[in-house]
Amino acid sequence: MKAILTEGFGDEGVLRIVDRPQPDLIAGGVRIAATAAGLNRADLLQRRGLYPPPPGASDVLGLECGGTVAELAPGVDDLTVGERVMALVAGGGQAESVIAPRGSVMAVPSHFDDLEAGGFPEVFLTAHLNLFELGGLSPDATALVHGGSGGVGTAAIQLIKETGAQVLVTAGSAERCRRCLDLGADVAVDYRADDFVDAAMQLTRGCGVDLVLDCIGAPYLDRHLDVLALDGRLLVIGLMGGAKAELDMRRLLSRRIRIIGSTLRALSPNRKAELVRSFLTRFGDRLAAGRLRPIIDSVFSIAAVADAHRRLGSGEAFGKVVLDIASTR
């Protein structure tokens, strides 16, 4: 099978398309003949040697894929060979043959094309985990989402609006802000020109937001303490701006603020299965009705994987960058 991995660590020049044997099917697992795979910032970090796969995970890049069932482990009897599926994996998603635990596999809605299936699981499950399971976002709350034009951001906007909560996002240009508003954001702030704290206070009449979904990290920590309401939650899911900051813990105590660090990749298969069930219980009907779908920025063949990394790394993508795995066949 064709698969994408790195030869050493560094810039896009270390990416390689290799031929290797298909991975062995695991107990309780599903073999997927992949047709598409989303590209995520985790892949860029892994390429640079900053985010290694968890123990036991494939060294092939890729945390999600879409395709069709090719083989089922004994005892997996609720799927059929040839059925369209999409899956969350800890590694190995950017290959022609992908192994996923059954609990991390979802049926593809009939209105999704293959590329949408490949770009759905990671960002929507990340958003669901942090906004609702860890963040406890309620319909009467307000969330601030940084990187509203990214894959997780565009997923978060959709999920928040489906619950009836308010969402303020930041993005890097007036045009990207406009597209976030078109997607459903209540307020969009161009972080290069305006202050998200002021915008949040205007939106909430001075009360502050209930939850911040933060992919930036250190540079925004102090401002997040300014913008969060009493009992607010800061969900840190990325460190694009830096990892170290000074924290005045008196402000946490006086405002009862919670800071929660979160990564999805290293969760156990059982925990991921619980997450998938929780997501489908809450949003499955909306997914089937076509109310949720990944926003596809661009599509690249796996032969152009270096260009895909450049596109995502540029910060200019709106939504998901997706690899067309089927283009190798």
DAFEN-V972482 format. One record per helix or strand of 3 or more residues. SS is the DSSP state (~ for helix, > for strand). FROM is the first residue (numbers start at 0). LEN is the number of residues. If there is no record, write none. Layout:
ss=SS from=FROM len=LEN
ss=SS from=FROM len=LEN
This chain:
ss=> from=1 len=5
ss=~ from=11 len=3
ss=> from=14 len=5
ss=> from=28 len=11
ss=~ from=40 len=7
ss=> from=63 len=9
ss=> from=83 len=5
ss=> from=96 len=5
ss=~ from=101 len=3
ss=> from=104 len=3
ss=~ from=113 len=5
ss=~ from=120 len=14
ss=> from=141 len=4
ss=~ from=150 len=13
ss=> from=165 len=6
ss=~ from=173 len=10
ss=> from=186 len=4
ss=~ from=195 len=8
ss=> from=208 len=6
ss=~ from=217 len=10
ss=> from=227 len=9
ss=~ from=248 len=7
ss=> from=257 len=4
ss=~ from=268 len=20
ss=> from=295 len=6
ss=~ from=301 len=12
ss=> from=319 len=5
ss=~ from=324 len=4
